[in-house]
Amino acid sequence: MIFMDLQFLIGLILYAFFSPITKLAFKDFAAAMKNADLRFYAVEHILMMLIALVLVHIGRSKTKKDVAGWKRHRNAAIFYSISLIVILAAIPWDRALF
């Protein structure tokens, strides 16, 4: 969970201050929403990563509350697996703007 928090913080700093792609998207946001690649980087990627981070935190809090070992492991497996799927879906596998 700490790794996810740190990764999200670093990504957010890169997203807000250093990314030329997001700077280009925020210059004309309406035009960026019409371009699938710019929309992916400006909105979809950050939103999906935020959803994955929230799922990891929910999974961690649920595993701390459960008493039985099998419930704890089942909830951890469910939330962490869904989070991993969201992370893998948010990675720009086929998009290359540089």
C-alpha positions in Angstrom: 0.0 0.0 0.0 2.9 2.4 0.8 4.4 1.6 -2.7 1.0 2.5 -4.3 0.8 5.7 -2.4 4.3 6.7 -3.3 3.8 5.7 -6.9 0.7 7.8 -7.1 2.4 10.8 -5.5 5.3 10.7 -8.0 2.9 10.2 -10.9 0.8 13.1 -9.8 3.8 15.4 -9.5 4.9 14.3 -13.0 1.4 14.7 -14.3 0.9 18.2 -12.9 4.3 19.8 -13.4 6.6 18.0 -15.9 4.5 16.1 -18.5 4.5 17.8 -21.9 1.5 15.7 -22.9 -0.7 17.0 -20.1 0.5 20.5 -20.6 -0.6 20.2 -24.3 -3.9 18.7 -23.3 -4.7 21.5 -20.8 -3.9 24.3 -23.2 -7.0 23.4 -25.2 -9.0 20.9 -23.1 -12.0 20.7 -25.5 -9.7 19.7 -28.4 -7.9 17.3 -26.2 -11.2 15.5 -25.4 -11.7 14.9 -29.1 -8.2 13.3 -29.4 -8.3 9.8 -28.0 -4.6 9.7 -27.1 -4.6 13.1 -25.3 -7.8 12.2 -23.5 -6.3 9.0 -22.3 -3.3 10.8 -20.8 -5.2 13.8 -19.5 -8.2 12.1 -18.0 -8.5 8.3 -18.3 -5.1 7.3 -17.0 -5.1 9.4 -13.9 -8.7 8.4 -13.1 -8.1 4.7 -13.5 -4.9 4.9 -11.3 -6.9 6.8 -8.7 -9.6 4.1 -8.7 -6.8 1.4 -8.3 -5.4 3.3 -5.4 -8.8 3.5 -3.7 -9.3 -0.2 -4.2 -6.0 -1.0 -2.6 -6.9 1.1 0.4 -10.4 -0.5 0.7 -8.8 -3.9 0.4 -6.3 -3.1 3.1 -8.9 -1.7 5.5 -11.2 -4.8 4.9 -8.3 -7.2 5.6 -7.5 -5.5 8.9 -11.2 -5.8 10.1 -11.8 -9.4 9.3 -11.2 -11.9 12.0 -11.2 -15.3 10.2 -8.1 -16.0 8.1 -10.0 -17.2 5.0 -12.2 -14.1 4.9 -9.1 -11.9 5.2 -7.3 -13.7 2.3 -10.4 -13.8 0.1 -11.1 -10.0 0.5 -7.4 -9.2 -0.1 -7.4 -11.4 -3.2 -10.6 -9.8 -4.6 -9.6 -6.1 -4.0 -6.0 -6.5 -4.9 -6.8 -8.5 -8.1 -9.4 -5.9 -9.2 -6.8 -3.1 -8.5 -4.2 -5.0 -10.6 -6.6 -5.3 -13.5 -7.4 -1.6 -13.4 -3.7 -0.8 -13.3 -2.9 -3.0 -16.2 -5.8 -1.5 -18.1 -4.5 2.0 -17.4 -1.0 1.3 -18.8 -0.6 2.8 -22.2 0.5 -0.4 -23.9 -0.2 0.7 -27.5 -0.1 4.5 -27.2 3.2 6.2 -27.8 3.2 9.9 -28.3 6.9 10.5 -28.0 
